[in-house]
Amino acid sequence: MFFLFILLIIMPIVEMWLLISIGSQIGAGTTILLVVFTGVTGAWLAKKEGLRALTSIQKQINQGIMPAQEMIAGLVIFAGGILLLTPGFITDALGFSFIIPGTRTMWLRFFGDYFAKKIASGHIHIQTENGFNAEMHSNDTITNDEDVIDVEYREVDSTTKGEE
């Protein structure tokens, strides 16, 4: 709840104060151009990096590999794009750090550690539509609540045993 308060109330106030302060120093027109420039540049960079992540996802799917890391990177790039389209210098800095590959890696590691701790502590449970329920344990492996063995079989009786 406190996080939402900061995000929805405090952050816009700080961004407005910063925009007004910078605008009084460099001029309103220059400030507006700077905000528009960062938005356009950020949208271009988000599109470029997003397409790169999408290509990587498709390549891994074609190889039969689950592209979990690339999908999370795609979400971080998307969040960075949204932050860059939001007017303000703090959100722009955060947005660029989500999109630029070097700093994005740092964020991916941070979010990975954060969610692994939440899953391990039981604050986050993973459950799918088909009832698969997984928990993350300290060794970072996902275990299933049920042991499932998928097999095919056919009945063989004593009369058909030698006919195979």
N, C-alpha and C positions, 0 to 999 in steps of 0.2 A: 504494500500500500504506500509506503514511504517512497519507494522507487517511482511509482506513478505520479506522486505529488511533485517530485523533483522533475520528472520528465515532462509533465503537462503544465505545470505552473511556474516553477523556478527557471527552467531552461529557456522558455520563450522570453521571460523578463530579462535574463542575462544577455540573451542574443540581441534583444532590442536595445538594451543599454550599450552594448558593444557596437552595434551598427550606428547608433546616434553619436557615440564618442568618436568613432573612426570617421564618420561623416562630417563631424565638426572640424576634424583635423585636415582631411584631404578633400572635402567638398562632397555634397550630396550626389552630384552627377557621377563623380568618380567612384563613389561607394556603390551606387546602383550598377554601374558598368562592371565593377569588380564582382559583385554578387551574381550578375548575369553570366559573366565570363566563367566563374567557377561552376555554375550550374551547367552551362553548355559543355565545358571541358569534362566535367564529371560525368555527364550523360554519355559523351563519346567514349570515355575511358571505361565506364561501366558496361557499355555495349560491347566494346572490344574484349574486355576480360570475361564478360558473360558468355560471349560466343566461343572464346577459347575453352572455358569450363564446359560448355555444352558439347563441343567437339571431343573433349577428353572423356566426358560421360558416355557419349555414343561409341567411342572407340573401345572403352572398357566393356560396355554392354555387348558389343559385337564379339569380344573375346571371351564372353561368359563370366566376366568378373563383376561383382557388385560394386558400383562406383560410389561408395558411401562418402569418402573424403571429398570427392569432386562435387557431390551433391551439397554437402555442407558448405564447401567453398562457394558454390553458386548462390546459396542463401546469404552468405556474408557479402558477396558482391552485390546482390539485390538490395540488401539493407544499406550498403554503402551508397548505391545509386539513389535510394530514397533520401538518405541524409544529405547528399549533395544537391538534390532538388529543393530541399528545405532551405529557405533563406537564412543566412547566418554564418559567421566565421567559425564558431566552435563546431557546429554540425558539419561544415565543409571539411574541416581538419580531420574530424572523426571519419567522415565518409571517404575521404582520400586514403586514410589509413586502412580502411576495409577493402579498398579496391587495388591499391598498389601491391604487387605480388610479395615483395619483401616484408612489408608490415602486415599483410593479410595472413602470412604464415604464422606470425606472432599471435594474431587474434584467433586463428584456428586452433593453435596449441592452447591458448587461454580458455576458449569455449569448450574444447575437448576435455581439459582437466576439470573445468567447472561442472560440466554435465556428468562426467564419470564419478565425481564425488557425490553429486546429487543422486545418481542412480545407486551407488554403493551404500549410501546412507538410507535408502528407501524413500526418499522424497519424490523420486520419479520412477514410475513403473511403465514398462513397455508392454503393450498388449495389442495384438492385431485383430482384425475382423474375424479370422477363423479360430480365435481362441488361444493362439500361441501367447503364452505369458512368459516373459523373460526377466531375469534379474541380473544385474552386473555385480560380480563379486570382486574381492580385492585383487585377484589375479587378472582382472580385466577380461574375463571370458563370460560369454552369455550362456546361461544354462536354462534349459526348458523345465517346466514343472512336471511334464509327463515324458516318459521314455517312449518314443514311437519308433517302431521298426517297420519299414515298408517292404513287403515281400510279395512275390507272386508264387502261387503253388498250384499243384494239381494232385488229385488223389490217385494213388497207385495201389491196386490190390494185388493179390497173389496171382491172379490169372493173367494180368497184363504186364507183369514184371519183366518177363523175358522178351517181350515184343518191341522193346525200345530200340 
